[in-house]
């Protein structure tokens, strides 16, 4: 029980102080515009740090998907590596060749392509 009293003795001054600060701000008639400015700054910062780079990445992915052509080597979100055999007319699906012998082809959604395979570096 003494621990509870000790804790209450430590917390009580902080509560009183926070109440006094809140009362002081209320009595001063703090400007609501002064509280709005930091919120607007946080929103602007959030926009430039999160939204703008995400839009840039999405544009790059959309451009890559729109520029796919037969023969491109791609990787799907599921991890399949393959070469594009052909694109459907509605441009929603892609036929991938994932094996040579026997020839294995799969139809995947264009949206499931995560990127192009990078060419392996040549060893000297």
C-alpha positions as CSV (number, residue, x, y, z in Angstrom):
1,X,0.0,0.0,0.0
2,X,2.9,2.3,0.7
3,X,4.1,1.9,-2.9
4,X,0.7,3.2,-4.1
5,X,1.0,6.2,-1.9
6,X,4.6,6.9,-3.1
7,X,3.4,6.6,-6.7
8,X,0.5,9.0,-6.0
9,X,2.9,11.5,-4.4
10,X,5.1,11.4,-7.5
11,X,2.2,11.7,-10.0
12,X,0.2,14.3,-8.2
13,X,2.6,17.2,-8.8
14,X,2.7,16.4,-12.5
15,X,-1.1,16.4,-12.7
16,X,-1.3,19.7,-10.8
17,X,1.3,21.3,-13.0
18,X,-0.3,20.1,-16.2
19,X,-3.7,21.4,-15.0
20,X,-2.1,24.8,-14.1
21,X,-0.5,25.0,-17.6
22,X,-3.8,24.2,-19.2
23,X,-5.6,26.8,-17.1
24,X,-2.9,29.4,-17.9
25,X,-3.3,28.8,-21.6
26,X,-7.1,29.0,-21.3
27,X,-7.0,32.3,-19.4
28,X,-4.5,33.8,-21.8
29,X,-7.0,33.2,-24.6
30,X,-4.5,31.3,-26.7
31,X,-4.8,32.0,-30.4
32,X,-6.4,29.0,-32.3
33,X,-4.4,30.0,-35.3
34,X,-1.2,29.3,-33.3
35,X,-2.4,25.8,-32.7
36,X,-3.4,25.3,-36.4
37,X,0.0,26.3,-37.9
38,X,1.9,23.3,-36.4
39,X,-0.8,20.9,-37.7
40,X,-0.6,22.4,-41.2
41,X,3.2,22.1,-41.1
42,X,3.0,18.4,-40.1
43,X,0.5,17.8,-42.9
44,X,2.8,19.5,-45.5
45,X,5.8,17.6,-44.2
46,X,3.8,14.3,-44.4
47,X,2.8,15.1,-48.0
48,X,6.3,15.7,-49.2
49,X,7.9,12.8,-47.3
50,X,5.2,10.1,-48.0
51,X,2.8,11.0,-50.8
52,X,5.2,12.6,-53.4
53,X,7.7,9.7,-53.4
54,X,4.9,7.1,-53.5
55,X,3.4,8.8,-56.6
56,X,6.7,8.8,-58.2
57,X,7.2,5.1,-57.6
58,X,3.7,4.3,-58.9
59,X,4.3,6.3,-62.1
60,X,7.5,4.3,-62.7
61,X,5.7,1.0,-62.1
62,X,2.8,2.0,-64.4
63,X,5.3,3.1,-67.1
64,X,7.2,-0.3,-66.8
65,X,3.9,-2.2,-67.1
66,X,2.7,-0.2,-70.1
67,X,6.1,-0.7,-71.9
68,X,6.1,-4.6,-71.6
69,X,6.7,-6.4,-74.8
70,X,7.2,-10.0,-75.9
71,X,10.7,-11.2,-75.0
72,X,11.0,-9.2,-71.8
73,X,12.2,-11.2,-68.8
74,X,10.1,-10.4,-65.7
75,X,9.5,-11.4,-62.1
76,X,6.0,-11.7,-60.7
77,X,5.0,-10.9,-57.1
78,X,4.9,-14.6,-56.4
79,X,8.5,-15.0,-57.4
80,X,8.1,-16.6,-60.8
81,X,10.8,-15.7,-63.3
82,X,9.9,-15.9,-66.9
83,X,9.9,-14.4,-70.4
84,X,6.8,-12.8,-71.9
85,X,5.5,-14.8,-74.8
86,X,2.6,-12.5,-75.7
87,X,0.3,-9.9,-74.2
88,X,-3.5,-10.3,-74.2
89,X,-5.5,-7.9,-76.4
90,X,-7.2,-6.2,-73.4
91,X,-3.7,-5.8,-71.8
92,X,-4.9,-7.3,-68.5
93,X,-3.0,-10.6,-68.7
94,X,0.4,-11.8,-69.9
95,X,1.6,-15.2,-71.1
96,X,4.9,-16.1,-69.4
97,X,7.2,-18.9,-70.5
98,X,8.8,-20.2,-67.2
99,X,10.6,-23.3,-68.4
100,X,12.2,-24.6,-71.6
101,X,12.1,-28.4,-71.5
102,X,9.2,-29.1,-71.4
103,X,7.8,-25.7,-72.3
104,X,5.8,-24.4,-69.5
105,X,3.6,-21.3,-70.0
106,X,1.4,-19.6,-67.5
107,X,-1.0,-16.8,-67.7
108,X,-0.6,-14.0,-65.1
109,X,-2.2,-10.7,-64.4
110,X,-0.2,-7.8,-65.7
111,X,-0.6,-6.2,-62.2
112,X,1.1,-9.2,-60.6
113,X,4.4,-8.3,-62.4
114,X,6.7,-6.7,-59.9
115,X,9.6,-5.8,-62.2
116,X,12.0,-6.7,-65.0
117,X,14.7,-9.2,-64.4
118,X,18.1,-7.6,-64.2
119,X,20.7,-8.9,-66.6
120,X,23.4,-10.9,-64.9
121,X,26.8,-9.1,-64.8
122,X,29.4,-10.6,-67.1
123,X,32.4,-12.0,-65.3
124,X,35.8,-11.0,-66.6
